[in-house]
Amino acid sequence: MDKKVKSSRNQTLDVNNHDLDTYKTKLLKINSKTTVNEISNKTINQDIFQVLDLLPENFIDLIIVDPPYNLTKKFNESTFKEINDDEYEEWADSWISKLPRLMKEDSSIYVCCDWKSSSAFYRVLSKYFYVRNRITWEREKGRGANSNWKNCSEDIWFATKTKNYYFDAESVKLKKKVIAPYRDKTGTPKDWEESSDGNYRLTFPSNIWTDITIPFWSMPENTEHPTQKPEKLIAKLMIASSEVGDFVFDPFLGSGTTSVVAKKLDRKFSGIEIDEKFAVISEIRIENAKLDPGIQGYTNGVFWERNSGSEQTDKKINKQKSDTEVLFEVENSD
């Protein structure tokens, strides 16, 4: 059978045997107690349960976790099989309980989950952390269902190790188009600004997010990982709950989005990924981030609404996509 020809607009990251041979030499294996310097800006290619007890104490400023949901899902060479709810909660507890030892006193943790596993993570996190909030974000793609509601949202639990923690709401305000542009008595815009692209307002971040675009084939950040999270989503968490130079850790790294975003935002990072191919993809993306530090939907220090006119204009200025690709994304993202 002839190999399928990839569209010129398809920017999904390809990994060949040469890439695997080249980049797997960069992957880290840990067999004894390690130091922060040894793991800093590294991808650890091992099982999480082989590694957590070997990591140093009190070095992490922020943890972002996207664990396997309680679904039967194949991740390249490994498969996570659905188990009953009690067993899944025990599994979550088995690694979450090991995280506080690694974290600084003012650190935070975010845990991604779906509706079915959300309550389990709340109960487990409540045992070890102060749970602050639950973010629900619109995953605008998804399969339809004839006998149920279409599932197009996911949760992220926000918790902190102590009552003293860092959070910068100002830096993650969302720039939204103003539908009803009110003015004061002098005719001056009230809490919004006029521009050649339209009328916009910076709004405080809420726990409902509708501005996230799932990576797809015409986006440079797209990979073959089946549950890849968008860079913009991770960037919002990271900017809100860490500062430049902080250490960000991801124990289920997948295709490396947390490390990539940390690189782009000048944080130190490390992550654990059991699958060698996905760990290699992480390393390639980290290297590519040196050449393309942009994050779609986040430009000039501002997060934009999905498919907003100014977001598209900024992407053209930053040359993140060609004009054709930008148009394709706007027309096909929902």
C-alpha positions in Angstrom: 0.0 0.0 0.0 1.3 3.4 -0.9 2.2 5.7 2.0 -0.4 8.4 2.5 0.9 11.8 1.3 0.8 14.4 4.0 -1.0 17.7 3.1 1.2 20.8 2.8 -0.9 22.4 5.6 -0.5 19.4 7.9 2.0 20.5 10.5 1.7 17.5 12.9 5.1 16.6 14.2 6.5 13.5 12.5 9.1 11.2 14.2 11.2 8.8 12.3 13.7 6.1 13.3 16.6 8.5 13.0 14.8 10.9 15.4 14.3 8.1 17.9 17.9 7.1 17.7 19.1 10.7 18.0 16.9 12.0 20.8 16.6 9.0 23.0 20.2 9.6 24.1 18.9 12.8 25.7 16.4 10.9 27.9 17.2 10.5 31.6 17.0 7.3 33.6 17.2 7.5 37.4 18.3 4.5 39.5 19.3 6.3 42.7 18.6 9.4 44.7 19.1 12.4 42.4 19.5 16.2 42.7 17.6 19.1 41.2 20.5 19.9 38.9 20.5 16.4 37.5 16.8 16.5 36.5 16.5 20.2 35.6 15.2 20.6 32.0 15.3 16.9 31.4 12.7 14.3 30.3 12.8 11.2 32.5 11.8 8.1 30.5 10.6 5.7 33.2 7.6 4.5 35.1 6.4 7.2 37.6 6.5 4.6 40.5 10.2 4.0 39.8 11.1 7.7 40.1 9.0 9.6 42.6 10.8 8.3 45.7 14.2 9.1 44.2 13.5 12.8 43.6 14.8 15.5 46.0 12.6 17.2 48.6 11.0 20.6 48.4 12.1 21.6 44.9 8.9 22.1 42.9 7.0 25.4 42.6 4.2 24.0 40.4 3.0 20.6 39.4 0.8 20.2 36.3 -0.6 16.6 36.0 -2.6 15.1 33.1 -2.9 11.5 34.1 -4.6 8.7 32.2 -8.4 9.1 32.7 -10.3 6.0 33.8 -10.9 4.9 30.3 -9.4 2.1 28.2 -6.9 4.0 26.0 -3.8 3.0 24.1 -0.8 5.3 24.4 1.6 4.0 21.7 3.2 0.9 23.4 1.2 1.0 26.6 -2.5 0.8 27.4 -4.4 2.1 30.4 -7.4 -0.1 31.1 -10.6 1.1 32.7 -11.1 -0.1 36.3 -13.8 0.3 38.8 -14.1 3.7 40.5 -12.7 2.6 43.9 -9.7 1.0 42.3 -9.0 4.2 40.2 -9.2 6.4 43.3 -6.7 4.1 45.0 -4.4 4.3 42.0 -4.6 8.1 42.0 -3.9 8.2 45.8 -0.8 5.9 45.3 1.1 8.7 43.4 -0.6 11.9 44.6 0.4 11.0 48.2 4.0 11.1 47.1 3.9 14.6 45.7 3.8 16.9 48.8 7.3 15.8 49.8 8.7 17.1 46.5 6.9 20.5 46.7 7.9 23.8 48.2 5.7 25.2 51.0 4.1 27.9 48.7 3.7 25.5 45.7 0.5 24.7 43.7 -0.8 21.7 41.8 -3.3 21.3 38.9 -4.8 17.9 38.0 -6.6 17.4 34.7 -9.5 14.9 34.6 -12.8 14.2 32.9 -16.3 14.2 34.5 -16.1 10.6 35.5 -12.8 10.8 37.4 -13.3 14.4 38.7 -14.9 13.4 42.1 -12.2 10.9 42.8 -9.4 13.5 42.3 -11.3 15.9 44.6 -11.4 13.4 47.4 -7.7 12.4 47.0 -6.4 15.9 46.7 -8.4 17.0 49.7 -6.4 14.5 51.8 -3.1 16.1 51.0 -3.7 19.7 49.8 -6.0 22.7 50.1 -8.3 22.4 47.2 -8.9 26.0 45.8 -11.1 25.6 42.8 -12.2 23.4 39.9 -11.7 24.8 36.4 -14.1 23.5 33.7 -12.9 24.1 30.1 -14.7 23.5 26.8 -13.1 20.9 24.7 -14.7 22.1 21.6 -14.2 18.9 19.7 -15.9 15.6 20.5 -18.0 12.8 19.2 -21.7 13.2 19.1 -24.0 10.9 21.0 -27.6 9.8 20.2 -28.4 8.5 23.6 -26.5 11.0 25.8 -25.2 14.5 25.9 -22.1 15.1 23.8 -19.1 15.2 26.1 -17.1 18.4 25.3 -15.7 19.6 28.6 -13.0 18.6 31.1 -12.1 19.6 34.6 -8.8 20.8 36.2 -8.5 20.8 40.0 -6.5 23.6 41.5 -4.9 22.9 44.9 -2.1 24.3 47.1 0.3 22.7 49.6 -0.4 25.4 52.2 -2.5 28.5 52.7 0.5 30.6 51.5 0.7 30.3 47.7 1.4 32.4 44.6 -1.4 33.4 42.2 -1.3 36.2 39.7 -4.8 36.8 38.4 -3.7 40.0 36.6 -1.4 38.1 34.2 -4.1 35.7 33.0 -6.9 38.1 32.2 -8.8 37.3 29.0 -9.1 39.8 26.2 -12.8 39.6 25.1 -14.7 41.3 22.4 -17.2 43.9 23.8 -20.7 43.2 22.6 -22.3 46.2 24.4 -19.7 49.0 24.5 -20.9 51.3 27.2 -19.4 54.8 27.5 -19.5 57.3 30.4 -21.0 60.8 30.2 -17.9 62.2 28.4 -18.1 59.5 25.7 -15.1 57.6 27.0 -15.2 53.8 26.8 -16.1 52.3 30.2 -13.8 49.4 31.1 -13.0 48.7 27.5 -10.7 50.0 24.8 -11.2 50.8 21.1 -8.8 49.6 18.4 -8.7 49.3 14.7 -9.5 45.5 15.2 -12.6 46.2 17.3 -13.6 46.8 20.9 -12.1 44.7 23.6 -12.1 44.4 27.4 -9.6 42.6 29.7 -11.7 40.4 32.0 -10.7 38.6 35.2 -10.1 34.8 34.7 -13.0 32.6 35.8 -13.2 28.9 36.4 -15.1 28.4 33.1 -12.9 28.5 30.0 -14.3 28.7 26.5 -11.2 30.1 24.7 -9.2 26.9 24.3 -8.5 25.3 20.9 -7.6 21.6 20.8 -4.5 20.9 18.8 -5.3 19.6 15.3 -3.3 18.8 12.1 -2.7 22.3 10.8 -1.2 23.5 14.1 2.5 23.3 14.6 2.1 22.1 18.2 0.1 19.0 17.1 1.5 15.5 17.7 0.2 12.0 17.5 -0.4 11.7 21.2 -4.1 10.8 21.7 -4.8 13.1 24.7 -2.5 16.0 24.0 -3.3 19.2 25.9 -3.1 22.6 24.2 -0.1 24.8 25.0 -2.5 27.7 25.7 -4.3 25.8 28.4 -1.0 24.9 30.1 0.3 28.4 29.7 -2.7 29.9 31.6 -2.0 27.5 34.6 1.7 28.2 34.5 1.6 32.0 34.3 -1.1 32.2 37.0 0.7 29.9 39.5 4.5 30.3 38.9 7.1 33.0 38.2 10.0 33.2 35.7 12.7 30.9 36.9 10.4 28.6 39.0 10.6 24.8 38.7 7.6 23.2 37.0 7.1 19.4 37.1 4.8 17.0 35.2 4.8 13.3 36.3 2.7 12.2 33.3 4.5 14.2 30.6 3.0 12.6 27.5 4.2 14.5 24.4 5.8 17.2 26.5 3.4 20.1 26.5 4.2 21.2 30.1 8.0 21.1 29.4 7.6 23.0 26.1 5.5 25.7 27.6 7.9 26.0 30.6 10.7 26.5 28.1 8.8 29.2 26.2 7.9 31.0 29.5 11.5 30.8 31.0 10.7 28.3 33.8 12.9 25.3 34.8 11.1 22.0 34.2 11.2 18.2 34.3 8.8 15.5 33.5 8.3 11.7 33.6 7.1 9.8 30.6 7.0 6.0 30.4 6.8 5.7 26.6 10.1 6.3 24.8 8.5 7.6 21.6 6.5 10.2 23.4 9.5 11.1 25.5 11.4 11.7 22.3 8.6 13.8 20.9 8.9 15.9 24.1 12.6 16.5 23.5 12.1 17.4 19.8 9.4 19.9 20.8 11.6 21.4 23.5 14.3 21.9 21.0 11.9 23.4 18.5 10.7 25.9 21.2 14.0 27.7 20.9 13.1 28.6 17.3 9.4 29.2 17.8 8.6 30.6 21.3 5.1 31.6 20.4 2.0 30.2 22.1 -1.2 30.2 20.0 -3.8 32.4 21.6 -1.3 34.2 23.9 0.4 37.2 22.3 1.9 40.4 23.6 1.4 39.1 27.2 -2.4 38.7 26.7 -4.7 35.7 26.4 -7.3 36.2 23.6 -10.7 34.7 23.0 -10.7 31.7 20.6 -11.0 32.8 17.0 -11.0 36.5 17.9 -10.0 38.9 15.2 -7.0 40.4 17.1 -5.8 36.9 17.9 -5.6 36.1 14.2 -4.0 39.4 13.4 -1.3 38.8 16.0 -0.6 35.3 14.7 0.0 36.7 11.3 2.4 39.3 12.7 4.2 36.6 14.6 4.3 34.5 11.5 3.1 31.4 13.4 1.0 30.4 10.4 0.5 31.3 6.8 -2.7 33.3 5.9 -4.2 30.2 4.4 -3.7 28.2 7.6 -5.1 30.9 9.8 -8.3 31.1 7.7 -8.5 27.3 7.7 -8.3 27.2 11.5 -11.0 29.9 12.0 -13.4 28.1 9.6 -12.8 24.6 11.1 -12.1 24.9 14.8 -15.7 24.2 16.0 
